[in-house]
Amino acid sequence: MPDKLKWTSGRRALRIPAGPSTPSLLLRLAGVMTADRFHWSLSFGRLSVVMTAVLAATVSLHAADPTEAFLKTHCLECHQGDAPEGKLDLERLSRDITNREIERRWVRIHDRLSSGEMPPKDAAQPASGDKAAFLEVLQGKLVTFREVDDRENGRVRGRRLTRRQIATTLQDLLAIDARLDGLLTEDAPSDSYSTVADRQTISHFHLEDHLRAVDRGLDEAFHRVLRGDSQLLRELTAEQIVRRDPRRRTREPEMRDGLAVIWSSGLIFYGRIPATTAPEEGWYHFKLRAKGLKLPQTGGVWTTVQSGLCVSSAPLLNSVTTFEATEEMRDIEFDAYMAKGEMLEIRPGDVTLKRARFQGGQVGVGEGEPQEVPGVAMESLSMERVYSPPADVTKEALFGDLEVRPRAGADAIVVSKSPEKDAETLLSAFAERAFRRPVSKDELEPYLDLVRQALNDDESFAGAMRMGYRAILCSPRFLYFFEAPGPLDDYAFAARLSYFLTGTAPDRELRQLAAEGRLKEKDVLRGQIDRLLEGRGVSMFVADFCDEWLDLQTIGFTEPDPKLYPGFDSIVQSAMLNETWITIETMILENRSVSELIKADHTYLNSRLARFYGIEGVEGDEMRKVTVERGSHRGGIITNGSVLKVTSNGSSTSPIIRGIWVAERLLGIPIPPPPENIPAIEPDIRGSKSIRELLAKHRSQDSCATCHVKIDPPGFALENFDPSGRWRERYLRLADGRRERGAHVEVAYTLPDGREFESLEEFQTLVGADARVLAVNLADELLTYGTGAAVSFADRAVVEAIANQAAESGYGFRSVLYGVIESPTFQSK
């Protein structure tokens, strides 16, 4: 052995005296002896190259590698041959971790051994020292492989903007408010986030739709600048809201005592208002003055506002807003994005209200009132075409400070005294915003050539610039993130931060800080995080993140069976989503503990959702904070109706589905797919066997028990909630078309660590007490969503460190968010 071992990293050199303790010292420096030492090396990154060389030398220095002996003694008997257990053939599995698929399999082996799932309980168990030695060596190999791979290729490979990010970025770049996401190909469904590079696909369909969205955005922007904004203001009285011919039976409002009235009914499109038909696609601002008629005992008349064509050939409607019409006439204001030809439909939407019946699919004047049903009466309605941002902002985005000279009956002219010079200035500024970094002359030249050619072909200056902008917006530099392996440069970091928190490209302030090289300074970075989360920023972040994290985007995929679970409607569903969004927003703004994901003493309700939950004393249609009593069974995200609905199928509940959801989304416990030879558990719709009985037999199989010990506790804890999110004491079933009460719901269960609970409240107390577990998982989810790559084995120490830092704030949500963004993992490719 030489007197000294030396490895060099950049300008740094590490010299270690050789001797009997050298292998142990090298292992410690490589970060494979303890997690905290590994985290230190990863966090500060000062010896990353040294680590790789050290570990390579260490493996060769260790003559007595315990790996093979351990596998032969405890694993190979079952995991080899033509039919190995779990299809894991350890004889053929490479001991050299050379790619991510091999890494994934060894991580699974590590985790199952570490958790005690393997070897099986009925098999001979390894001595604790042997097991620890095996895991130590395996950890070292896993960490080293990922460090080398990440340094050479980056944690995340080629990552593109998502459908939502493309649409929002186009809106911001062109300073328009046209909705473009509907023109783009939907992101492929997966079990991860749409931002994760490994799950992203791209095809000619994506490219065709991308070009279509780009053209639509450019058309809107150039039309605003060259033609001007369309002006529309309609001040509608009750006479203008109602049907034109009172003698005809139609689906429009009728006149009653000088007011336009719609009665409660199940008739589709009853309440449509042709006077609100949109002359062109865009945003419209409405002011409605209305009140309720024949109010029910439950309070006001909950009313829905929807938009659409309102004809039988196009039955789908878009939800706009909901409100509670009371005895007093009141003003309601809202915005709606409408396509050309669409109109509003305003009607009582509460399905618990008594409904009128009409013959022939139409309504005659005076047919509804005698049926003594609630209604909504409208005094006036105004409709105004609105734009955001103003046209001068759009003009600046396209043409800077150049003059735009109007012409009667034709497009305006963009006046340029030096077309090529102005084109270069404008293209350079636009490309820098679109590509999220400075653009060199060589990079800009192909786009500038297009503009020059168009000008030489006598194209107008505006037309030539449109060609250049179109080419830039179809460039891979726009569609993909430009990130080099290693720490992100300031521009790439600004882009990652901005898309993470706002879903769009960096604004001027972020770009300026990146240019100054100051964005990564802790105080500056914290200030920017806070700025981006101000106002509507936090709402946008929460909606984007929670739609995927909590599966809220699937809430409309199923509908609770109205025969079994009456009372659920679009008003309730909308309030459920708001309940969850506001809860998460408040946790961020007030830095509340992540334990409130499981248990809290409050929630956010309006009168309709409170009534659905069976909570008294809540009035009004605004969401407000409500302190909940123990008997309400509410408090904590897991008791939100939105979560309970997305984890059921509309007709039945499954402890397996809800258990997996809680385990994976909140507790950070990965659940592998069931073995192929194990059939799925189907609920007994006849009610002769409870789900507990069915699962008991299922769990008796060893291949199932290891997962169900993690799945079943949270699944059964939530079993008192039916598919619509209501509390129940007994199961319900249909018999001859009528509801019947079935067996009592049994909740009692045992957590994996042996602690028992008898009720949902006891489960919440036990699980909510360990906020650190929730913080670790939240950091994992945020890192995956924000970086575009799942947290790897080598990243686990970073996630643990983020949770440790958040402990000072009681594991506050915002503290976890700060820790994620400030981590070396978030700031590296």
C-alpha positions in Angstrom: 0.0 0.0 0.0 1.4 3.5 -0.8 2.3 5.9 1.9 -0.5 8.2 0.8 -3.6 8.0 -1.3 -4.6 11.0 -3.3 -7.6 12.0 -5.4 -8.2 15.4 -7.0 -11.4 17.3 -7.6 -10.9 20.5 -9.5 -8.5 22.6 -7.4 -9.1 20.5 -4.3 -6.8 17.6 -3.3 -7.4 15.1 -0.6 -4.5 13.2 0.9 -5.1 10.3 3.3 -2.3 8.6 5.2 -2.3 4.9 4.3 -2.6 2.4 7.1 -4.8 -0.4 8.6 -7.7 2.1 9.1 -7.6 3.4 5.5 -10.5 1.2 4.1 -12.8 2.3 7.0 -11.9 5.9 6.6 -12.5 5.8 2.8 -15.9 4.2 3.4 -16.8 7.0 5.8 -15.7 9.7 3.4 -17.7 8.0 0.6 -20.7 8.5 2.7 -21.8 4.9 2.9 -21.3 4.3 6.6 -24.0 6.6 7.9 -26.8 8.6 6.3 -25.7 11.9 7.9 -22.2 11.7 6.5 -23.7 10.9 3.1 -26.0 13.9 3.4 -23.1 16.1 4.3 -21.2 15.1 1.1 -24.3 15.5 -1.1 -25.3 18.8 0.5 -22.0 20.5 0.1 -20.8 18.6 -3.0 -17.1 19.5 -2.3 -15.7 16.0 -2.7 -18.1 14.4 -5.2 -15.4 13.3 -7.6 -13.3 12.1 -4.6 -16.2 10.0 -3.4 -16.5 8.1 -6.7 -12.8 7.3 -6.8 -12.7 6.4 -3.2 -15.6 3.9 -3.4 -14.2 2.2 -6.5 -10.9 1.7 -4.6 -12.8 0.6 -1.5 -14.7 -2.2 -3.2 -11.4 -3.6 -4.5 -9.7 -3.2 -1.2 -12.4 -5.2 0.7 -11.5 -8.8 0.2 -14.3 -10.1 2.5 -17.3 -8.6 0.7 -20.3 -9.9 2.6 -22.7 -9.6 -0.4 -22.4 -13.0 -2.0 -22.3 -15.0 1.2 -25.4 -13.2 2.5 -27.3 -13.8 -0.7 -26.3 -17.4 -0.9 -27.3 -18.1 2.7 -30.6 -16.2 2.9 -31.9 -15.5 -0.6 -30.8 -17.8 -3.4 -32.7 -20.8 -2.3 -36.0 -19.1 -3.3 -34.7 -16.5 -5.9 -33.1 -18.6 -8.6 -34.0 -21.1 -11.2 -36.8 -21.3 -13.8 -39.5 -20.1 -11.4 -38.0 -17.8 -8.8 -40.2 -16.3 -6.1 -41.5 -12.9 -7.2 -39.9 -13.4 -10.6 -36.6 -12.3 -9.0 -33.7 -14.4 -10.2 -30.7 -13.3 -8.1 -28.4 -15.6 -10.0 -28.9 -13.6 -13.1 -29.2 -10.2 -11.6 -26.0 -8.3 -12.1 -24.0 -7.4 -9.1 -22.6 -4.4 -10.9 -25.1 -1.5 -10.9 -24.6 -0.2 -14.4 -28.1 1.3 -15.3 -31.2 2.6 -13.6 -33.2 -0.6 -14.1 -30.6 -2.7 -12.2 -30.5 0.1 -9.6 -34.3 0.0 -9.2 -34.2 -3.7 -8.5 -31.5 -3.5 -6.0 -33.2 -0.6 -4.2 -36.3 -2.8 -3.9 -34.1 -5.6 -2.5 -32.6 -3.1 0.0 -35.9 -1.7 1.1 -37.5 -5.1 1.6 -34.6 -6.4 3.7 -34.3 -3.1 5.6 -38.0 -3.2 6.5 -37.9 -6.8 7.6 -40.3 -8.0 4.9 -37.6 -10.3 3.6 -36.6 -13.0 4.4 -40.2 -14.2 5.2 -41.1 -14.4 8.8 -41.2 -18.2 8.6 -37.7 -18.4 7.2 -34.4 -18.4 9.0 -33.5 -14.8 9.8 -30.0 -13.4 9.3 -28.0 -12.2 12.2 -28.3 -8.5 12.7 -24.6 -7.9 12.1 -24.7 -9.8 8.8 -27.8 -8.0 7.6 -26.3 -4.6 8.5 -23.0 -5.4 6.7 -24.9 -6.5 3.6 -27.1 -3.4 3.6 -24.0 -1.1 4.2 -22.2 -2.4 1.1 -25.4 -2.3 -1.0 -26.1 1.3 0.1 -22.6 2.3 -0.9 -23.0 0.8 -4.4 -26.4 2.4 -4.9 -25.2 5.8 -3.8 -22.1 5.7 -5.8 -23.8 4.6 -9.0 -26.3 7.4 -8.8 -23.7 10.0 -7.9 -21.7 9.1 -11.0 -24.8 8.8 -13.2 -26.2 12.1 -12.0 -23.0 13.9 -12.5 -22.6 12.6 -16.0 -26.2 12.7 -17.2 -28.2 14.6 -14.6 -31.0 13.3 -12.3 -33.6 14.3 -14.9 -33.0 13.7 -18.6 -34.7 15.7 -21.4 -37.8 17.3 -19.9 -40.3 19.4 -21.7 -43.1 21.7 -20.7 -46.4 20.1 -19.8 -49.6 20.9 -21.6 -50.7 23.4 -18.9 -47.2 25.0 -18.8 -47.1 25.5 -22.6 -50.6 27.2 -22.6 -49.7 29.5 -19.7 -46.3 30.4 -21.1 -47.8 31.3 -24.5 -50.3 33.5 -22.8 -47.6 35.3 -20.9 -45.2 35.7 -23.8 -47.8 37.1 -26.1 -49.7 39.0 -23.4 -53.0 37.4 -24.2 -55.7 35.7 -22.2 -57.0 33.2 -24.8 -57.3 29.7 -23.4 -55.0 27.5 -25.4 -54.8 24.3 -23.3 -57.8 22.8 -25.0 -55.9 22.9 -28.3 -53.0 20.9 -27.0 -52.6 17.1 -26.7 -53.4 15.9 -23.2 -50.4 14.7 -21.2 -50.3 10.9 -21.2 -51.8 9.4 -18.0 -49.3 7.9 -15.6 -48.7 7.0 -12.0 -46.5 10.1 -11.6 -46.5 13.8 -12.3 -46.9 15.2 -15.8 -43.7 17.1 -15.1 -41.6 13.9 -14.7 -39.4 13.4 -17.8 -39.4 9.6 -17.7 -43.2 9.7 -18.1 -43.4 12.3 -20.8 -44.1 11.4 -24.4 -44.1 13.3 -27.6 -45.5 12.4 -31.0 -46.5 14.1 -34.3 -49.9 14.7 -32.6 -48.2 16.8 -29.9 -46.3 18.7 -32.6 -49.4 19.3 -34.7 -51.4 20.5 -31.8 -48.5 22.6 -30.5 -48.4 24.4 -33.9 -52.2 24.9 -33.7 -52.0 26.5 -30.3 -49.0 28.7 -31.3 -51.0 30.0 -34.3 -54.1 30.6 -32.2 -52.1 32.6 -29.7 -50.3 34.6 -32.4 -53.6 35.3 -34.1 -55.1 36.6 -30.9 -52.1 38.8 -30.1 -51.7 40.3 -33.6 -55.4 40.8 -33.9 -55.4 42.8 -30.6 -52.5 45.0 -31.8 -53.4 45.5 -35.4 -57.2 45.5 -35.2 -57.9 46.6 -31.7 -60.0 45.1 -28.9 -63.6 44.3 -29.6 -66.0 46.3 -27.6 -69.1 44.8 -26.1 -71.3 45.9 -23.3 -74.9 44.6 -22.9 -77.1 45.9 -20.1 -79.9 43.4 -20.0 -83.1 44.1 -18.1 -85.5 41.4 -17.0 -87.5 41.9 -20.2 -84.4 41.2 -22.3 -83.4 38.2 -20.3 -86.8 36.3 -20.6 -88.1 34.5 -23.7 -89.1 36.7 -26.6 -92.5 35.1 -27.1 -94.3 34.4 -23.9 -96.8 32.2 -25.7 -94.2 29.7 -26.8 -93.0 26.8 -24.6 -89.2 27.1 -24.4 -86.4 26.7 -21.9 -85.7 30.4 -21.4 -86.7 32.3 -18.2 -90.3 33.6 -17.9 -91.5 37.0 -16.7 -93.0 37.1 -13.2 -93.7 40.4 -11.3 -91.2 42.2 -13.5 -88.4 39.6 -12.9 -86.9 36.9 -15.1 -87.6 33.6 -13.3 -86.4 30.0 -13.6 -87.9 27.3 -11.4 -86.2 24.3 -9.9 -86.3 21.5 -12.5 -84.3 18.6 -13.9 -84.9 19.7 -17.5 -81.6 20.2 -19.3 -80.7 23.7 -20.5 -83.7 25.1 -18.7 -82.4 28.6 -17.7 -80.5 29.3 -20.9 -80.3 33.0 -21.8 -79.8 33.6 -25.5 -79.2 37.3 -24.9 -75.8 36.3 -23.4 -74.6 34.6 -26.6 -70.9 35.4 -27.2 -70.2 37.0 -30.5 -66.5 35.8 -30.3 -64.3 33.6 -28.2 -62.9 35.2 -25.1 -63.5 36.4 -21.5 -66.7 38.1 -20.4 -67.5 39.8 -17.2 -71.0 39.5 -15.8 -72.9 41.4 -13.2 -76.1 39.6 -12.1 -78.7 41.0 -9.8 -80.9 38.2 -8.4 -82.8 36.7 -5.5 -84.5 33.4 -4.5 -88.1 32.6 -4.6 -90.1 30.2 -2.5 -87.0 29.4 -0.4 -86.6 25.9 1.1 -86.3 25.4 4.8 -82.6 24.6 4.3 -81.8 28.3 3.5 -81.4 30.0 0.1 -81.7 28.6 -3.4 -78.3 27.3 -4.4 -77.9 28.3 -8.1 -75.5 27.2 -10.8 -74.1 29.3 -13.6 -72.9 27.3 -16.6 -71.9 28.1 -20.2 -72.3 26.3 -23.5 -74.2 26.1 -26.7 -77.2 24.8 -24.8 -78.5 22.7 -27.7 -79.1 18.9 -27.8 -76.2 18.3 -30.2 -73.7 19.8 -27.7 -74.9 18.7 -24.3 -71.7 19.5 -22.3 -71.7 22.6 -20.2 -68.8 24.4 -18.5 -69.2 25.3 -14.8 -68.7 29.0 -14.2 -69.8 29.7 -10.6 -72.3 28.9 -7.9 -74.1 31.2 -5.5 -76.9 31.1 -2.9 -79.9 33.2 -3.9 -81.5 34.6 -0.7 -84.7 36.6 0.0 -82.9 39.8 -0.5 -82.0 41.0 -4.0 -78.1 40.9 -4.3 -75.4 41.4 -6.8 -73.2 38.6 -8.0 -70.1 39.2 -10.3 -68.2 36.6 -12.2 -66.0 36.0 -15.3 -66.6 33.3 -17.9 -64.5 32.2 -20.8 -66.9 31.5 -23.7 -66.5 30.2 -27.2 -68.3 31.9 -30.1 -72.0 31.0 -29.9 -72.0 29.9 -26.3 -74.5 31.4 -23.8 -75.2 31.3 -20.0 -77.5 28.9 -18.3 -78.6 30.1 -14.8 -80.8 27.8 -12.7 -81.5 26.3 -9.3 -78.8 23.6 -9.1 -79.3 22.0 -5.7 -80.5 18.5 -6.3 -82.1 18.4 -2.8 -84.6 21.0 -3.9 -88.1 20.0 -4.9 -88.3 20.0 -8.7 -91.1 20.9 -11.1 -92.1 18.5 -13.9 -92.8 19.7 -17.4 -94.2 17.9 -20.4 -92.6 17.7 -23.8 -89.2 19.0 -22.9 -90.3 22.6 -22.9 -91.7 25.0 -20.3 -94.7 27.3 -20.7 -95.3 30.5 -18.8 -97.1 29.8 -15.5 -96.4 26.1 -15.5 -93.8 26.1 -12.7 -95.1 28.4 -10.0 -98.2 26.3 -9.1 -95.9 23.3 -8.4 -94.6 25.2 -5.3 -90.9 24.7 -6.1 -88.0 27.1 -5.4 -86.8 29.5 -8.1 -84.3 32.2 -8.9 -85.5 35.6 -10.0 -83.2 37.9 -12.0 -83.7 41.7 -12.1 -80.8 42.6 -14.5 -77.7 41.1 -16.1 -74.8 42.9 -17.7 -72.2 41.4 -20.0 -68.9 43.0 -21.0 -66.1 41.8 -23.1 -62.8 42.0 -21.1 -59.2 41.5 -21.8 -56.2 40.9 -19.6 -53.6 42.3 -19.9 -54.4 45.6 -21.6 -53.7 45.9 -25.3 -50.7 48.2 -24.8 -48.9 45.3 -22.9 -49.6 43.0 -25.9 -48.2 45.7 -28.3 -45.1 46.0 -26.2 -44.6 42.2 -26.1 -44.7 42.1 -29.9 -43.3 45.4 -31.2 -41.6 47.1 -28.2 -41.8 50.9 -28.6 -42.4 51.0 -32.4 -45.3 53.0 -33.6 -48.5 51.2 -34.5 -50.4 53.4 -37.0 -54.1 52.7 -37.3 -55.8 52.5 -40.7 -59.5 52.8 -41.4 -61.0 49.5 -42.4 -57.7 47.6 -42.5 -55.0 46.3 -40.2 -52.8 48.9 -38.5 -49.2 49.4 -39.8 -46.2 48.8 -37.6 -43.8 51.6 -38.5 -40.1 50.7 -38.6 -37.4 53.0 -40.1 -34.8 50.2 -39.8 -36.7 46.9 -40.3 -33.8 44.5 -40.1 -32.3 46.3 -37.0 -35.6 46.5 -35.3 -36.4 42.9 -36.2 -33.1 41.8 -34.6 -33.8 43.8 -31.4 -37.4 42.4 -31.1 -36.5 38.8 -31.9 -33.6 38.8 -29.5 -35.8 40.1 -26.6 -38.6 37.7 -27.5 -36.3 34.7 -27.9 -34.6 35.4 -24.5 -38.0 35.3 -22.8 -39.1 32.2 -24.8 -35.9 30.3 -24.3 -35.5 31.5 -20.6 -31.9 32.6 -21.1 -29.7 35.0 -23.1 -29.5 34.1 -26.8 -26.3 34.5 -28.9 -26.2 36.0 -32.3 -25.5 32.6 -33.8 -28.6 31.1 -32.1 -30.7 34.0 -33.3 -29.5 34.0 -36.9 -31.9 31.3 -38.3 -34.9 33.1 -37.0 -33.6 36.4 -38.2 -33.0 34.9 -41.7 -36.7 34.0 -41.8 -37.7 37.6 -41.1 -35.2 39.0 -43.6 -36.5 36.7 -46.3 -40.1 37.7 -45.6 -39.2 41.4 -45.8 -37.3 40.8 -49.1 -40.5 39.1 -50.4 -42.4 42.3 -49.6 -44.1 41.0 -46.5 -45.2 43.6 -44.0 -43.1 44.2 -41.0 -45.8 42.7 -38.7 -46.2 39.7 -41.0 -42.5 39.1 -41.1 -42.2 39.3 -37.3 -45.0 36.9 -36.9 -43.0 34.3 -38.9 -40.0 34.8 -36.7 -42.0 34.5 -33.5 -43.8 31.4 -34.8 -40.4 29.7 -35.5 -39.1 30.6 -32.0 -42.3 29.2 -30.3 -41.9 26.0 -32.3 -38.2 25.6 -31.3 -37.1 22.8 -29.0 -35.4 25.5 -26.9 -38.9 26.7 -26.1 -40.5 23.3 -25.6 -37.7 21.8 -23.5 -35.8 22.8 -20.4 -32.2 23.6 -21.2 -30.3 22.1 -18.2 -26.7 20.8 -18.2 -25.6 18.1 -15.8 -24.5 19.3 -12.4 -25.6 22.5 -10.6 -28.0 24.5 -12.6 -26.8 27.8 -13.9 -28.7 30.9 -12.7 -31.0 31.0 -15.8 -31.9 27.3 -15.7 -32.5 27.7 -11.9 -34.8 30.7 -12.5 -36.8 28.7 -15.0 -37.1 25.7 -12.7 -38.2 27.9 -9.8 -40.7 29.8 -11.9 -42.3 26.8 -13.5 -42.5 25.0 -10.1 -44.3 27.8 -8.3 -46.1 29.6 -11.1 -46.4 27.2 -14.0 -44.9 29.7 -16.5 -41.6 31.2 -17.6 -39.5 33.5 -15.4 -40.7 37.1 -15.2 -38.5 40.1 -15.6 -37.4 40.3 -12.0 -36.3 36.6 -11.9 -34.4 37.0 -15.2 -32.6 40.1 -13.9 -31.6 38.4 -10.7 -30.3 35.4 -12.8 -28.3 37.8 -14.9 -26.8 39.4 -11.8 -26.0 35.9 -10.3 -27.8 36.7 -7.1 -30.9 34.4 -7.3 -29.3 31.6 -5.3 -28.4 33.8 -2.4 -30.6 32.6 0.5 -32.2 35.9 1.5 -32.8 36.8 -2.2 -34.2 33.4 -2.9 -36.6 33.4 0.1 -37.8 36.8 -1.0 -38.5 35.6 -4.5 -40.3 32.5 -3.2 -42.5 34.7 -1.1 -43.1 37.1 -4.0 -44.2 34.4 -6.4 -46.6 33.0 -3.8 -48.3 36.4 -3.2 -51.9 37.0 -4.1 -53.3 34.5 -6.7 -49.8 33.0 -7.0 -50.4 30.6 -4.1 -53.8 29.6 -5.4 -52.3 28.8 -8.8 -49.5 26.7 -7.3 -51.8 24.8 -5.0 -54.3 24.1 -7.9 -51.5 22.8 -10.2 -49.7 20.8 -7.6 -52.8 19.3 -5.8 -54.5 18.4 -9.0 -51.8 15.8 -9.5 -50.5 15.1 -6.0 -54.0 14.5 -4.5 -55.6 13.3 -7.8 -58.1 16.1 -7.6 -58.1 16.4 -11.4 -60.0 13.1 -11.5 -62.9 14.2 -9.3 -65.3 14.4 -12.2 -64.5 11.0 -13.5 -67.2 9.3 -11.5 -70.6 10.3 -10.1 -72.0 8.8 -6.8 -75.0 6.6 -7.4 -77.9 9.0 -6.7 -80.1 6.1 -5.6 -77.7 5.0 -2.9 -76.0 8.4 -2.1 -78.5 11.2 -2.8 -77.8 14.9 -2.4 -74.5 15.1 -4.2 -74.3 17.6 -7.0 -71.9 20.0 -8.9 -72.4 22.6 -6.1 -71.1 20.2 -3.5 -68.3 19.0 -5.7 -67.1 22.6 -6.3 -67.2 23.4 -2.6 -65.3 20.2 -1.9 -62.5 21.3 -4.2 -62.4 24.7 -2.6 -62.2 23.2 0.8 -59.1 21.3 -0.1 -57.4 24.1 -2.0 -58.0 26.7 0.7 -56.8 24.2 3.4 -53.5 23.7 1.5 -53.2 27.5 0.7 -53.6 28.3 4.4 -51.0 25.7 5.4 -48.5 27.4 3.1 -49.4 31.0 3.9 -49.4 30.4 7.7 -46.7 27.7 7.7 -49.0 25.3 9.5 -47.8 21.8 10.4 -48.2 19.1 7.8 -49.8 17.1 10.5 -53.0 18.9 9.5 -53.1 16.7 6.4 -54.2 14.0 8.8 -55.8 15.8 11.7 -57.0 19.4 12.3 -59.6 21.2 14.5 -61.0 23.1 11.6 -61.9 23.0 7.9 -63.4 25.4 5.3 -67.1 25.3 4.4 -70.0 27.1 2.9 -73.6 26.5 3.8 -74.2 23.9 1.1 -71.2 21.8 1.9 -71.8 22.1 5.6 -75.4 20.8 5.1 -74.1 18.0 3.0 -71.6 17.0 5.8 -74.3 17.4 8.4 -72.6 20.4 10.2 -75.0 23.0 11.5 -74.5 26.8 12.0 -72.8 27.6 8.7 -74.5 30.3 6.6 -73.7 32.0 3.2 -72.1 30.9 0.0 -68.6 32.1 0.8 -66.1 29.5 2.1 -65.1 30.3 5.6 -63.0 28.7 8.4 -65.2 26.5 10.6 -64.0 24.9 13.9 -65.2 21.4 13.9 -66.3 19.3 16.8 -65.2 15.8 17.5 -68.5 14.3 16.4 -68.4 16.0 13.0 -65.7 13.5 11.8 -64.1 16.4 9.8 -60.7 18.1 10.0 -57.6 17.0 8.0 -57.3 16.5 4.3 -58.1 12.8 4.6 -61.7 13.8 5.7 -62.2 16.2 2.8 -65.0 15.2 0.5 -62.8 15.8 -2.6 -60.2 13.2 -1.4 -62.9 10.7 -0.3 -64.6 11.0 -3.7 -61.5 10.5 -5.9 -60.6 7.4 -3.8 -63.9 5.7 -4.6 -65.7 4.6 -7.7 -69.1 6.2 -7.2 -71.0 3.0 -6.1 -68.7 1.5 -3.5 -65.6 2.1 -1.4 -62.5 -0.1 -1.0 -60.1 0.0 1.9 -57.5 -1.1 -0.6 -57.9 1.9 -2.9 -58.1 4.4 -0.1 -55.3 2.7 1.9 -52.9 2.8 -1.1 -53.8 6.4 -1.7 -53.0 7.5 1.9 -49.9 5.3 2.1 -48.4 6.6 -1.2 -49.7 10.2 -1.3 -49.3 11.2 2.4 -47.2 8.7 4.3 -44.6 8.0 1.6 -45.0 4.2 1.6 -44.7 2.8 -1.9 -47.1 0.0 -2.7 -46.0 -2.3 -5.5 -48.6 -3.8 -7.9 -50.2 -7.0 -6.8 -48.8 -10.3 -8.1 -50.3 -11.3 -11.4 -51.7 -14.5 -10.0 -53.7 -12.7 -7.3 -57.2 -11.7 -8.3 -58.6 -8.3 -7.3 -60.9 -7.9 -4.4 -64.4 -7.2 -5.6 -67.0 -5.8 -3.2 -70.0 -8.1 -2.4 -72.8 -6.0 -3.7 -75.4 -8.3 -2.1 -73.9 -7.5 1.3 -73.6 -11.1 2.5 -69.9 -10.7 3.1 -68.2 -7.6 4.4 -65.1 -6.2 2.8 -63.3 -7.1 6.0 -64.2 -10.7 5.6 -63.2 -10.7 1.9 -59.8 -9.1 2.8 -59.1 -11.5 5.6 -58.9 -14.4 3.2 -56.9 -12.3 0.8 -54.4 -11.4 3.5 -53.9 -15.0 4.5 -51.6 -15.4 1.4 -48.0 -14.5 2.3 -47.5 -12.6 -1.0 -50.4 -10.3 -0.1 -49.9 -9.9 3.7 -46.7 -7.8 3.4 -48.5 -5.0 1.5 -51.8 -5.2 3.3 -50.3 -4.6 6.6 -49.5 -1.1 5.2 -52.6 -0.6 3.1 -55.4 -1.8 5.4 -55.0 0.4 8.4 -55.6 3.8 6.7 -58.1 2.1 4.3 -60.3 0.9 7.1 -59.9 4.1 9.1 -61.7 5.9 6.3 -64.3 3.2 5.7 -67.0 5.2 7.6 -67.1 7.6 4.6 -69.3 6.6 1.6 -68.4 7.2 -2.1 -69.8 10.7 -1.9 -67.8 11.7 1.1 -70.6 11.5 3.7 -70.3 9.8 7.1 -72.1 6.4 7.5 -72.4 4.0 10.3 -73.7 1.1 8.1 -73.2 0.1 4.5 -76.0 0.6 2.1 -77.3 -1.6 -0.7 -80.0 -1.6 -3.3 -82.8 -4.2 -3.0 -85.5 -4.1 -5.7 -84.5 -0.6 -6.5 -84.7 0.6 -2.9 -82.0 1.5 -0.4 -81.4 -1.0 2.5 -79.1 -0.7 5.4 -76.4 -3.4 5.5 -73.7 -4.4 7.9 -72.2 -2.1 10.4 -68.9 -0.4 9.3 -66.0 -1.8 11.2 -63.0 0.5 11.5 -60.8 -1.0 14.3 -57.4 -2.1 13.1 -53.7 -2.3 13.9 -51.0 -0.2 12.5 -47.8 -1.9 11.2 -45.9 -1.1 14.4 -48.6 -2.9 16.5 -50.5 0.1 17.8 -54.3 -0.3 17.7 -57.1 2.1 16.9 -60.8 1.8 17.3 -62.0 4.8 15.3 -61.1 7.3 12.7 -60.3 9.9 15.4 -57.9 7.5 17.1 -56.2 6.7 13.8 -55.8 10.4 13.1 -54.2 11.0 16.6 -51.7 8.1 16.2 -50.7 8.9 12.6 -50.9 12.7 12.9 -48.6 12.7 15.8 -45.6 11.8 13.6 -45.4 14.9 11.5 -41.9 14.1 10.4 -43.1 11.2 8.3 -45.5 13.5 6.6 -42.8 16.1 6.1 -40.4 13.6 4.5 -43.1 12.5 2.1 -44.1 16.1 1.2 -40.5 16.9 0.5 -40.3 13.9 -1.7 -43.5 14.8 -3.6 -42.4 18.5 -4.1 -39.0 17.5 -5.3 -40.4 15.0 -7.8 -43.0 17.5 -9.1 -40.5 20.5 -9.2 -37.4 18.8 -10.7 -39.1 16.3 -13.1 -37.4 13.3 -11.6 -38.4 10.9 -8.9 -36.4 10.9 -5.6 -33.7 8.3 -6.0 -32.0 6.2 -3.3 -29.2 8.7 -3.3 -31.6 11.6 -2.8 -33.2 10.2 0.4 -30.7 11.8 2.7 -31.6 15.2 1.2 -35.3 14.6 1.8 -34.5 13.6 5.4 -32.4 16.7 5.9 -35.3 18.9 4.5 -37.6 17.4 7.1 -35.0 17.9 9.9 -34.7 21.6 9.0 -38.5 21.9 9.0 -38.7 20.5 12.5 -37.9 23.9 14.0 -41.2 25.2 12.7 -43.2 22.2 13.8 -42.8 20.8 10.3 -44.6 23.7 8.6 -45.6 23.3 5.0 -43.9 26.5 3.9 -40.7 25.4 5.7 -40.7 22.2 3.7 -41.2 24.2 0.6 -38.3 26.5 1.4 -36.1 23.4 2.1 -37.0 21.8 -1.2 -36.1 24.8 -3.3 -32.9 25.5 -1.3 -31.7 21.9 -1.5 -28.8 20.9 -3.8 -31.1 18.4 -5.5 -33.6 21.0 -6.6 -30.7 23.3 -7.7 -29.1 20.6 -9.9 -30.0 18.8 -13.0 
